[in-house]
Amino acid sequence: MKLKKHEVIFKYLPVEQIARDDEQPRKNYGEESEKSFNRLLKSIDEYGIEDPLKVMVLEEKRYLTMDGHRRHKCATKLGLKVVPCFIYPKMSPGEFEARRYEVQNNRRSWKPFEKSNALHRIKTTLGLRTNRELSELVHLSITVVSNSLQVREQKVEYLDLMAKYDLGESYKIEFVHLKPKLRKIRNFETDEIIKILFEKVKNDVIRSSRDFRKLGKIFSRATANEEELHRFLSDPDMTVSVLDQRTIQSGFSLIIEQALQQVVAKRKNGVAFSTKELGILKQFHNLLAKII
């Protein structure tokens, strides 16, 4: 899918004719950093707005901000009457979302949830059916697009936690894949485990998002690794590398675990054992009775 090309006009517009966009994915407009905002405010006060706002025509003498919400806020605070603008003609909602994404993507990196919301809005407003169509439109790999869209599906409390611990984008993406593999480990419930992992990231005990991938593999065999996982969760200084080394299985122990899993699965699903399987299980039972 290709978007229409638009002729852009440069013009100074009255500040009161420009509206902020309530649907802007970057909700805080950078105001969460007072130091950064004040720096921009002082720069505009001294030098003026050097990077024009980008706006779209709504109707005569009414414009919608596509990019430049902080600059508009600074102009209002400083009492400026007019601001420099690149003016785009009126677009469909889908075209506007795609154009805004492209403009803002080139300015600074998106936060994961902002990016996820922006891509979701592009997909829905343009009526795109697949993530592949979206990836081709925004020139990102389908893997990046799919992972980013999954961030929106996380529970609100997890999103709040990720924001609280200031997790980087790579950690958030890996968390999306890790979360379904987590399970209760003795006295540690899943929600508590997540907080422990985020705390380890904050304290640089977990040093790379790749550690989340290792944890996913270890949790996928949590029954066999329960003792070491419990130790890892109890010790705030224990790294994933140490846990990984302690949970490496020999070929023999892996075969035993896989056999146990098959036995449990058959019983759970009510599948009868064959005569040969029952014979082997009886031999194994008798051998264990002598060893244990």
C-alpha positions, -999 to +999 in steps of 0.1 A: +000+000+000+013+035-009+002+068+006-006+099-014+022+124-017+013+158-002+024+193-011+037+210+021+035+248+025+056+268+049+039+296+068+037+314+101+004+306+118-013+321+148-008+300+179-045+300+188-054+284+154-033+253+162-048+225+183-030+198+201-040+163+191-057+143+219-049+111+200-012+117+200+006+085+210+032+104+229+009+115+256+033+133+279+048+154+250+082+151+268+069+169+299+079+140+322+114+155+320+111+190+335+148+197+329+144+188+292+113+209+288+128+239+306+159+236+283+136+238+252+117+267+267+148+287+273+161+279+238+129+291+221+129+322+243+164+331+232+166+319+196+130+313+186+115+281+171+142+268+147+124+235+138+089+244+124+059+226+137+041+202+114+004+206+112-026+194+091-054+216+078-087+208+096-107+237+081-102+273+074-080+289+101-079+256+121-050+232+122-041+200+140-006+194+154+011+164+138+045+170+153+057+198+177+034+196+208+063+206+231+072+236+208+035+246+207+033+244+246+065+265+249+052+291+225+019+293+245+038+297+277+061+324+263+031+343+248+042+340+212+016+351+187+027+331+157+049+300+151+066+287+120+048+257+105+049+232+077+013+228+066+000+195+052-034+194+034-063+175+051-057+138+051-077+107+060-072+094+096-051+065+083-028+088+062-024+112+091-014+084+115+011+069+090+026+103+082+029+113+119+046+080+127+071+086+100+078+122+110+082+114+147+101+082+141+128+102+124+130+127+153+137+105+183+133+069+194+098+058+204+091+043+239+078+008+234+042+015+244+041+047+224+054+028+193+029+000+199+000+024+201+011+043+170+015+011+149-019-002+162-036+031+152-020+030+117-032-006+112-067+000+124-073+034+107-060+022+074-079-010+077-048-032+072-055-069+076-021-083+084+011-073+102+030-079+070+010-051+052+018-028+082+055-038+082+058-030+045+041+004+049+064+016+078+095-001+065+101-024+096+105-061+097+074-081+104+091-095+136+096-059+150+060-050+141+045-081+156+065-078+188+057-042+192+020-047+188+021-074+215+032-048+240-003-033+240-017-066+251+001-067+284-019-061+316-020-025+327-001-033+360+027-049+340+029-018+318+030+004+349+058-018+364+078-016+332+075+022+333+084+023+370+116+003+365+123+022+333+128-010+313+144-005+279+126-015+247+146-048+242+137-059+278+100-051+272+100-071+239+117-101+256+093-098+285+064-103+261+079-137+252+089-146+288+056-138+306+036-169+293+064-192+305+065-180+341+048-200+368+046-202+406+079-214+422+071-226+457+062-195+477+068-171+448+037-162+428+041-150+392+035-114+399+062-114+426+086-132+403+081-104+377+089-077+403+120-097+413+132-099+377+126-062+371+145-054+403+174-075+391+174-055+359+174-022+378+203-033+400+223-046+370+222-082+381+203-090+349+226-072+325+211-080+291+176-087+276+191-119+264+190-131+300+152-131+297+155-156+268+176-179+290+151-176+318+123-186+293+141-218+286+148-225+323+111-218+332+099-241+304+114-269+325+105-254+359+096-287+375+132-300+371+147-266+378+125-256+408+151-258+435+176-237+415+149-212+404+138-208+440+174-201+450+177-176+421+145-157+432+156-157+469+191-144+462+190-108+448+226-111+437+224-144+418+228-139+381+211-156+352+245-170+341+250-187+375+214-201+373+220-213+337+251-232+347+234-248+377+204-260+355+224-275+326+214-311+324+234-341+313+221-361+285+210-389+309+190-366+332+173-350+302+162-384+289+147-392+323+128-360+325+114-364+290+103-399+299+086-386+330+068-359+311+054-385+286+042-407+315+025-378+331+009-367+298-005-401+291-021-404+326-035-369+324-051-376+290-063-410+300-042-428+274-036-465+282-001-479+284+008-507+260+019-541+274+055-533+265+054-499+282+039-514+313+067-540+314+094-513+311+077-491+338+076-521+362+113-528+356+120-491+362+099-492+394+118-522+408+151-506+400+142-474+417+131-493+448+166-508+451+183-474+445+162-451+467 
